[in-house]
Amino acid sequence: MFLDFCTIETLKLRPGSKELEAFNVERVRGYLKRNLGCKKKEVIQALGLDPRTVAKAIKIIRANAHPGDGALQS
């Protein structure tokens, strides 16, 4: 995946931008797919993101999940 090799600096993403938010959502989504059953704290530590950023990304991922696939149900 392309995003695995990119950093915020190489993509020139501004703090607070929608592009940065989308970038972080995809990072969190990818980590959750590769590490099924992991805790939010593990995602925070592995990706080096703020806890609020991870919580918001998970909220976005859950909102976009289809109810029939059983993904990210709470």
N, C-alpha and C positions, 0 to 999 in steps of 0.2 A: 504494500500500500504506500502511496506517495507520502502521506502525512507522517509515516513512521520516520522518515528521513529528514523532515523539515523541522525547523525551530521557529519560534516567534520572530527572532531576529532576521532570519532569511526570508520570511514571508512579509516582513515589515508591517505587522499588525499593531494597531494602536490600542492602548488600554481602553476598555469600555466600548469598543466597536462591535458591531454585529458580526463582523468577520472573525474577530477573536473569539467571540462567544460560540460561533459555529465550529471553529477549530477545536476549542476545548470540548464541546459536546461530542465531536467525532473521536477525540482522544479517549474520553471517558467510555463511549460506546465500544470502541475497539478493546479497551482494557477489560470491560465487563464481559465481552464475548470470549476473550482468551482466558479469563479467570472466573469461570462460573462459580457462584456461591461466595464470592469475596465480599468483605465488609467495606463500607464507605471509607473507613479509616485507612484500609489498605490502598484504595484508589488514591486518596489524598497523598499518602506517603510515596507511592510508586510514581505518580505523575508530578508531584511537587506543586499541587494546586491548592488554593485556599478552600477551606471546607464549604464556604458559601458557594463557590464556583462549582464544586462537585455536586452539591445539593441541587443547585439550579439546573445543571446538566442532566442529572437523573430525573428531575421533574419534567424536563423537555422530552427526554427519551421515553418516559412513561406516557406522556400525553400523545406521543406519536405512535405508540405501540398499538397493534390491533388486538382487540379483546380476545379473539379466538385463538391467538398463537400462544397464550400463556406466558408471554415474556414480561418480566419485571412486574409481576403482580405483587401487591403488598398485602 
